[in-house]
Amino acid sequence: MTARSDRAEAVRKLLREARHGLLSTSGLEPAGYPYGSLVQLASTSEGEPVFLISHLAQHTKNLVADPRGSVLVQAATEGDPQQAARATLIGDARSLEGEEEVVASARFLERHPDAGSYFELGFQLWALRPIEARFIGGFGAAAWVGGAELLGG
């Protein structure tokens, strides 16, 4: 594999360290409008954001109808949040199944040990396969990063 850019490494670091993010989907109600919700995050070994959501939740219904979405992650900061590094990963979401779900569940529970009861309630892991990310490294430092550069070990 070729070397990643500093921006791609920064996006991967933000995702690895994030515990929460803003999941945005294309809303069914009202139709076509963005719908954002706070979700707990982990990541796959490939570098995809993973979130645990209920089949009853509006964002899940939105993703079933249209898998396009985004996840915003931001570095923790004590100061001005506009100065903190952040990235919006844009891509297609899918529910995880089989071995992929087993592996992702272990990674998710490592990050969120108290989430076990949600699995028992029928919540399911979803992953977002990024096609692009918008990285903001602070004031005046912004760039697009291709999804292929974000993925892989």
N, C-alpha and C positions, 0 to 999 in steps of 0.2 A: 504494500500500500504506500502511496505517496504521502509525504508529510502534510499535515493539516496546517492551515493558516492560523495565525494567532487568534483571529476572530472566531474561527470554528472551535478552537480549544477553549476559548472564553465561554462560548455558548454551552459547550459540553460540561464545563465546570459549573456554570450556573444551574444547569439541570441536575447534575449530581448532588449539589448542595441544597437544592430547593426541597422544601417539605410541603409547600402549597403553591398553587398557581391559579390563574384565572383561565378557565376553560370557556371558550366562546364557540357557539354553534349557530347555525342558521335556523332561526325560530320558526316553529309551526304556528304559534300563536303569540303575537300577531305575525302572520305569514311573512317570511323573508327578512325580518328584522333581526339584528344580532342579539343573541341571548348569552349573557355571561354568568358564570357561577364559579364559586370558590371550590376547589377540589384538593384533596391530598395527593401528593405526587411521589413517585419513585421513577426509576428508569429501567429499561431493558438493558441487557449486556450490549446490545447494538447501539444504544444511545437514544432510544425513543422515550418520550414521556409516557408514563403509565399512571392511570387514575382508576380508582375504585368507585363505581357508581351503581345506583339502584335502577332496575328496569322500570320503576314507577316515576323516576325523575324526569323533568321536562327536558334536560339536556340529553338524556339517553334517547328519548323519543325523537328529539331533533336529529341525533346522529344516525338513528336507524333509518330515518327518511332521507337524510343527506349527510354522508360521512365526512364532508369537508368541515374543518374546524381549525382552531388555533389554541395554543397554550402559552400564556405569558408567565415568565418566571423573572424574579428580580432578586438581586443580592440584598442581603440584610444590611440595613444601615441605620445609624442613630440620627444622622443629619437629614438633609434635604433629599427626599426620595427621587427627585428629578436628577440628582447627581449620581445616583447608584446605577451600576451596570444592570442591564435587563435585556431580555430577548423574547420575541414572539415567534414561536415555532408554528408554521402553517403547514397543514397536510391533511391526510385522510386517516380517519379513526376506524378502528376495528375492535370487536370484542375478541379477547384471547381465549383460546381453547386448547385442550390436550396438553402436551408437554410444555408448550410455550406458556400456557397459563400456570402450570405447576412451578416452573422456574421463576416466572414473574411474581407469583404469589409469595414465594420465599423472599425475594428481594423487597417486595412491598412491606411484608411483615417485619423485615429487618429494620426498615425505615420507620414504620408505624406499628409498633408492637401491640397497641391497643385496638387495632383494626380487625382482629380475629372475629369478633362478634358480628361485624358487618358481612363477612363471608357466610356466616351461619344464617344471616337474614336474606341471603340470595343476591347480595350485591355482586357485581361482576367486574373483572379487570378489563379495561380497554387500553389500547396503545394508539398513539398518534404517529404515523410514519411521516416525518417531515419532508416536504418538497423544497422548503425554503425557510430561512429564519431571518428576521430583522433584528440585528444586534445594535444596541445602544450602549456604548462604553462610557458614557458621561456626556456632558455638554459638548455638542459639536462633533462627537465621534460616533457615527452611525454607518452601517453598511449591511448589505444583503449577503447572506452566506447560503450556498447551495446545500440542499438536503443530503446529497450524496457525501459531501465532505463531513457532515455531522455524524454519519453512521459508521459502524464498524468498531472493532476492539482497539 
